[in-house]
Amino acid sequence: MTTPPLLAAEAPLPLRGLLRDIAAVFLLCFGLKLAATLLSLAAGWHGSVATLLGSALTLAAGFVLLKSMPDRRAGSGARWRLPGKGGAAFVVAALACLGLLLLQVMIVPAQGTWSPLLQHQGATAVVLYLLSYALIEPVGEELLFRGFLQSRMLAALGAPAALIGVNLLFSLGHWSSWTAMVFAVAFGLVLSLYRHGGGSLLACAAIHVVHNSLVYVDKYFFGVLVRV
């Protein structure tokens, strides 16, 4: 069984243009967060405000980059179709991401001791951290990586190089440990395959939001998944 041809022809993206796009994504990701941190320090704001501001700026950058694409339909993911209906593919992707999270908990040893964040931070700060890491950050990452950068890498490299490459880059933002980076690649690859198979960017963002919500609600209040 052969893979069907592209549904729409695309002009290949020059490597130089791809490198420019990769640099733009990382400069925006890290530069905006650094700017938010410096602004917060200068203004005397709490660290949770800096985190929220950095996440919000990254989200806005994702929207701007998507809007800047010459043809936002290009790289939309309609390359081949997963078997079954779209809803079934979404469920498979969501369950795969949940399975990776559970696998990570089972095989990665817990480190250090855990205590509820409310013992160290006020309720307002906890809410701001949750908004940042569980909602705004994952949506921004999907816009930047599965939305903008995956489309650009597909136009330059084709699959599977683009799908692997975009998630190697995605893992660099999860550099807390080697295992975290490995699981970030696997998690991102599930979403990239789903997106490439015709899944919507909104659905990718929804899966990412649920994943991060499980992780950070537990991390701040319960301490079961503290390995991640």
C-alpha positions as CSV (number, residue, x, y, z in Angstrom):
1,M,0.0,0.0,0.0
2,T,1.5,3.3,-1.1
3,T,1.2,6.7,0.5
4,P,-1.0,9.0,-1.5
5,P,0.6,12.1,-3.1
6,L,0.4,15.5,-1.5
7,L,-3.1,16.9,-1.6
8,A,-1.7,20.3,-2.6
9,A,1.6,21.2,-4.2
10,E,4.0,23.3,-2.2
11,A,7.1,25.1,-3.3
12,P,10.0,23.7,-1.3
13,L,11.3,26.0,1.4
14,P,15.1,26.8,1.1
15,L,17.2,25.6,3.9
16,R,18.3,29.2,4.6
17,G,14.7,30.2,5.1
18,L,14.1,27.2,7.4
19,L,17.2,28.1,9.6
20,R,15.8,31.7,9.8
21,D,12.4,30.4,10.9
22,I,14.0,28.1,13.6
23,A,16.0,31.0,14.9
24,A,12.9,33.2,15.0
25,V,11.0,30.6,17.1
26,F,13.8,30.2,19.7
27,L,14.6,33.9,19.9
28,L,10.9,34.6,20.5
29,C,10.5,31.8,23.0
30,F,13.5,32.6,25.1
31,G,13.9,36.3,24.3
32,L,10.3,37.2,25.3
33,K,10.5,35.2,28.5
34,L,13.8,36.9,29.4
35,A,12.4,40.3,28.7
36,A,9.4,39.5,30.9
37,T,11.7,38.4,33.7
38,L,13.8,41.5,33.5
39,L,10.7,43.7,33.3
40,S,9.3,42.0,36.4
41,L,12.5,42.4,38.3
42,A,12.7,46.0,37.5
43,A,9.1,46.6,38.5
44,G,9.4,44.4,41.6
45,W,6.7,42.0,40.5
46,H,6.3,38.5,41.8
47,G,7.9,35.6,39.8
48,S,4.5,34.2,38.9
49,V,3.7,37.5,37.1
50,A,6.9,37.2,35.1
51,T,6.0,33.6,34.2
52,L,2.5,34.6,33.1
53,L,3.7,37.6,31.1
54,G,6.4,35.5,29.4
55,S,3.9,32.8,28.5
56,A,1.4,35.3,27.2
57,L,4.0,37.0,25.0
58,T,5.0,33.6,23.6
59,L,1.4,32.8,22.8
60,A,1.0,36.1,21.0
61,A,4.2,35.4,19.1
62,G,2.8,32.1,17.9
63,F,-0.3,33.8,16.5
64,V,1.9,36.4,14.8
65,L,4.1,33.7,13.1
66,L,1.1,31.7,12.0
67,K,-0.4,34.8,10.5
68,S,2.8,35.6,8.7
69,M,2.9,32.4,6.8
70,P,2.4,33.0,3.0
71,D,-0.3,30.2,2.9
72,R,-1.6,29.1,6.2
73,R,-3.2,26.1,4.6
74,A,0.2,24.8,3.6
75,G,1.5,22.2,6.0
76,S,-2.0,22.0,7.5
77,G,-1.5,18.3,8.1
78,A,-3.6,16.9,5.2
79,R,-0.9,14.5,3.9
80,W,-2.4,11.1,4.6
81,R,-5.4,10.0,6.6
82,L,-5.4,8.0,9.7
83,P,-7.7,5.0,9.7
84,G,-11.2,5.6,11.1
85,K,-12.9,8.9,11.7
86,G,-11.2,12.0,12.9
87,G,-12.6,11.6,16.4
88,A,-11.1,8.1,16.7
89,A,-7.7,9.5,15.7
90,F,-8.0,12.2,18.4
91,V,-8.8,9.6,21.0
92,V,-5.8,7.5,20.0
93,A,-3.5,10.5,20.1
94,A,-4.8,11.6,23.5
95,L,-4.5,8.1,25.0
96,A,-1.0,7.7,23.6
97,C,0.1,11.0,25.3
98,L,-1.5,9.8,28.6
99,G,0.2,6.5,28.2
100,L,3.6,8.2,27.8
101,L,2.9,10.2,31.0
102,L,2.1,7.1,33.0
103,L,5.2,5.3,31.5
104,Q,7.4,8.2,32.6
105,V,6.0,8.0,36.1
106,M,6.6,4.3,36.3
107,I,10.2,4.2,35.0
108,V,11.7,7.5,36.2
109,P,12.7,7.5,39.9
110,A,11.3,10.2,42.1
111,Q,13.9,12.8,43.1
112,G,14.0,14.8,46.3
113,T,11.1,15.5,48.6
114,W,7.7,17.0,47.7
115,S,5.6,19.6,49.5
116,P,2.5,21.5,48.3
117,L,3.3,24.8,46.5
118,L,0.8,26.6,48.8
119,Q,3.3,26.0,51.6
120,H,5.8,28.3,49.8
121,Q,3.6,30.6,47.6
122,G,0.4,32.5,48.1
123,A,-2.8,31.3,46.4
124,T,-2.7,34.1,43.8
125,A,0.8,33.0,42.7
126,V,-0.3,29.4,42.5
127,V,-3.2,30.3,40.2
128,L,-0.9,32.4,38.0
129,Y,1.6,29.6,37.7
130,L,-1.2,27.2,36.8
131,L,-2.6,29.6,34.1
132,S,0.9,29.9,32.7
133,Y,2.1,26.3,32.6
134,A,-1.2,24.4,32.3
135,L,-3.1,26.7,29.8
136,I,-1.2,29.5,28.1
137,E,2.2,27.8,27.7
138,P,1.0,24.6,25.9
139,V,-1.2,26.5,23.5
140,G,1.7,28.8,22.6
141,E,4.0,25.8,22.1
142,E,1.5,24.1,19.8
143,L,1.2,27.3,17.7
144,L,5.0,27.6,17.4
145,F,6.0,24.0,17.0
146,R,3.1,22.0,15.6
147,G,1.6,25.0,13.8
148,F,4.4,27.2,12.4
149,L,7.6,25.3,12.6
150,Q,6.3,21.9,11.6
151,S,4.7,23.4,8.5
152,R,7.9,25.1,7.6
153,M,10.1,22.0,8.2
154,L,7.7,19.9,6.1
155,A,8.0,22.4,3.3
156,A,11.8,22.2,3.5
157,L,12.6,18.6,4.5
158,G,9.5,16.6,4.0
159,A,8.4,13.8,6.4
160,P,9.7,12.0,8.4
161,A,12.7,14.3,8.8
162,A,10.5,17.3,9.6
163,L,8.4,15.4,12.2
164,I,11.5,14.1,14.0
165,G,13.4,17.4,13.7
166,V,10.6,19.6,15.0
167,N,10.3,17.5,18.1
168,L,14.0,17.4,18.7
169,L,13.8,21.2,18.8
170,F,10.7,21.0,20.9
171,S,12.6,18.9,23.5
172,L,15.2,21.7,24.0
173,G,12.5,23.6,25.9
174,H,12.2,20.7,28.3
175,W,15.8,20.3,29.2
176,S,15.4,19.7,33.0
177,S,16.8,16.2,32.4
178,W,17.7,13.8,29.6
179,T,14.7,11.6,30.4
180,A,12.4,14.7,30.3
181,M,13.8,15.5,26.8
182,V,13.3,12.0,25.6
183,F,9.7,11.9,26.7
184,A,9.2,15.4,25.3
185,V,10.3,14.1,21.9
186,A,7.9,11.1,22.2
187,F,5.0,13.3,23.3
188,G,5.6,15.8,20.6
189,L,6.0,13.1,17.9
190,V,2.5,11.7,18.8
191,L,1.0,15.2,18.3
192,S,3.0,15.8,15.2
193,L,1.8,12.5,13.6
194,Y,-1.8,13.3,14.5
195,R,-1.4,16.8,13.1
196,H,0.3,15.5,9.9
197,G,-2.5,13.0,9.5
198,G,-5.1,15.7,9.3
199,G,-5.7,16.5,13.0
200,S,-6.4,20.1,13.8
201,L,-4.0,22.4,15.7
202,L,-6.8,23.1,18.2
203,A,-7.1,19.4,19.0
204,C,-3.3,19.2,19.5
205,A,-3.5,22.2,21.9
206,A,-6.4,20.6,23.8
207,I,-4.4,17.4,24.4
208,H,-1.3,19.4,25.4
209,V,-3.4,21.5,27.9
210,V,-4.9,18.4,29.5
211,H,-1.5,16.8,29.8
212,N,0.1,19.9,31.4
213,S,-2.9,20.4,33.7
214,L,-2.5,16.8,35.0
215,V,1.2,17.4,35.6
216,Y,1.0,20.8,37.2
217,V,-2.1,20.3,39.3
218,D,-0.5,17.2,40.7
219,K,2.8,18.9,41.1
220,Y,1.4,21.7,43.1
221,F,-1.2,19.9,45.2
222,F,-0.8,16.1,45.3
223,G,2.7,15.0,44.5
224,V,2.0,11.7,42.7
225,L,3.7,12.7,39.4
226,V,6.5,14.7,40.9
227,R,9.0,12.9,38.6
228,V,7.8,15.0,35.7
